[in-house]
């Protein structure tokens, strides 16, 4: 059955606090990474839709934003993932309190008993092609068998507002997964990284490359990703 957050860990936990980099002679801001509050869900998912769908290489090459049916399906998927209660957001901080939302990560716990999605019947042609690509990369290694676990943490998208990039926020968001996994007794994390920048960042955060999917291979499934500025999807993982 799908994983859900245990009631023993109430939503609202702050996972990490850090100081950003000094910029233009100004001291770096303070930030905090915390659970996404229900009251912030729409704002966080709006950020994903506006920023992540514009930046992510496969979304770009498949022109996801022009396929309204695909955007609706993705948004619905994100809503269901958020129901697990494990998504995290990054805010500027003042006097210990969250202020401006600057980053967001959709986190999902997959379990060995989860039902597989019928991709061929997923609504939205562009999203269906993207999902088939991600699943093709995921299926290169059975994470449950590889690590001997019955659940693992994964991500369905991470974004930082352009004005706040260069502050090490993405790395801090990924690093927060260690505390999350420890709290929820999750022994492994695995994600298909599709952008060169995120692949490099994940490696710096201790993720190891398990498998590589060259996008040219997706032509066998009728999916043309020619021209994508990142030529491969990389399944990367680590244990905690």
N, C-alpha and C positions, 0 to 999 in steps of 0.2 A: 504494500500500500504506500501511497505517497508520504514522504517525510513531512512532519510539521514540527514547529518549534515547541519544545516542552514548556509547560506552564511554569516550571521551576526557574526559568530564565526570562523574566518579564522584558518586554520590548522597551527600549529607551537606554540601553547600555552604551556607554562611550568606550570604544575599542582602542582609541589612540589619540594622543594630542601631540602636536609638533609645531615648530616654528619654521615658517617659510624662509626663502632666501631673501637677503637684502637686495633692493632693486632701485636704481637711480638715486642712490644715496639715502634711501628710506629703509628703515628697519623692516624685516620681513614680518608679515602678519602671523598671528597664531591661528591654527586650524585644529579642528577635531573631526574624527571619523566616528560615526555613531550609527546605531540602528536607524533605518528609515522609519519615521513615525507615520502612522496611518494618515494623519492630517497633511502630510507632505507628499503622499503617494502621487497625486496628480501632477504636482510640480516636478517631481523627480522623473516621472515617465514622459512628461512634456519635454524635459531636457534631453532624455534619450532620443525621443523622436526627432527633435530639432537638430541635435548635435551629432549623436552617434550615427544616425542613418545618413547624414551628410558626409561623415568622415571615414566610415569603415569601408575598406577597399571593395569587398564583394557587393556591398550595398550600392556603391558608386557605379561599378561596372554593369550591374544588373538594373540600375536606375530604379531602385526600390521606391524612392519618393514619388515617382510618377505612376506607380501602380497602387491605386487607392485600396483595392481589395487586399493587397499584400500588407500595406501599412496597418490596416484594420486588424488583420490576423496577427501580425507581430505584436501590436498593442494588446490584444486579447491574451496572447501568450505571456507577455510581460506581467499582465495583471494576475494571471494564475501563478506565476513564479513568485510574485510579491506576496501572495497569500501564505507562503511558507514562513514569512516573517523573519527572513535572514538577510535581506538586502541591506546595503549600507550606503550612507551618504557622507560627503565631506562638506563642512561648513567653515566659514571664517568664525573666529571665536572672540568674544569680548566678555571679560569678567566671568569666564568659565561657561558662558552660555552660547549656543549656536546662533549665528547671525545669517550671513548670506550663503545660500546653497551654491557650491562651486564644482561639485563632482558627484558621481553616482555610479554604483556597481550593482548590477542585478546578479545576485548569488542564488544558486539552486543546489539543493542536496538531492543527488540521484541515489536510488536504492536498487538493489538487485531484483526486487520484486515489481519495479515500475513496469507498466504496460508500454510496449513500443507504439509509437505514433504511426498511423497509416499515412505516410508522406504523400502518396499518390493522390490522396483525397484532400490534402491541405488547400485551403482557399488562397488564391493569389499566385499567379504563375511565377513572378519574380521571386517571391519568398519560397515557393516550392523548390526552385532551382538552388537557391542559397542553402536551404535546409538540407537538400540532398548532398550538397558539397560538404557541409559540416558533418553530417552523419557518416559520409564516406570516410572522412578523416578520423572520426571517433571510432569507427569500426576496425581501424587498422590494428588496434590493441584493445583487448578486453581488460579494462582497468580493474574490474572486480577480481578477475583471476590473477592479473599481474601483481597486484598488491595483497591479494588474499583478504579483501574487505567486502562488507555487504552494503556499504554506502561510501560516497565520496562527494566532495564539494566541487562544484563547477561554476562557470560564469556564463551569462548570456549577454554580456555587454558591459563595458566600462567606458565612461566618458568624463572629461574634465572641460569646463568652459574655456574657450580659447584665451580669454584674458588672463586666466590663471595657470596656463601651461608654463613649464619651466620652473615650477616651484616644488618639484619632486612629489606632487600629489598622487600621480598614478602609482608610483612605487610604494608610497605609504598605504594606499588603498589595498594593493596586492599583499603587502606585508601584514596588514591587519587580519588576513585570513588565518595566520598562525594562531592568534588569540581566539578567533572564532572556532577553529577546529578543536582547539584544546578544551574550550568551554562545552562544546557539544559532542565531544568524544568522537570526532571524525579524524581518521588516521591518514587520509590521502586527499589530494586536490588535483584535478586534471581539467585542462581547458584546451580547446582548439583555438590557437592564436592565428589571426588572418592578416594582420598588418605587420610589416617589418619592424616598425617601432615597438609594437607590443611584444613581438617575439624577442627582441633584444632586452626589453624591460623585464620580461618574465625570467629570462636567463639570469639577469642580475639579481633577481629575487629568489634564486635557488631552484627554479624549475628546470627540469631536464627534458631534452628532446626524446620522445619515444617513437615518433613516426612522422613522416613527411608525405604530404599529398601534393604532387605537382598538379597545377590546375589544368594543364593540357590533358591529363588523364580523364577529366570530366567530359571531354568531347565524346567518349564512349557512351555516356548517358545523355547525349544530346545537349549538353550544357557548355556553351562557348564563353569562356572567361578570358579570351584573348584581349590583351591590352591592360589587364589588371596590373597595377604598379607593384604588387607583391605577387611573385610567381607561384608561391606555395602556401598551403595551410600546414601548420605544424602542431601536432598533438604534443603538449608538454605537461609534465606532472611533477609532483613532489610529495613526500610523506612528511608527517609531523609527529 
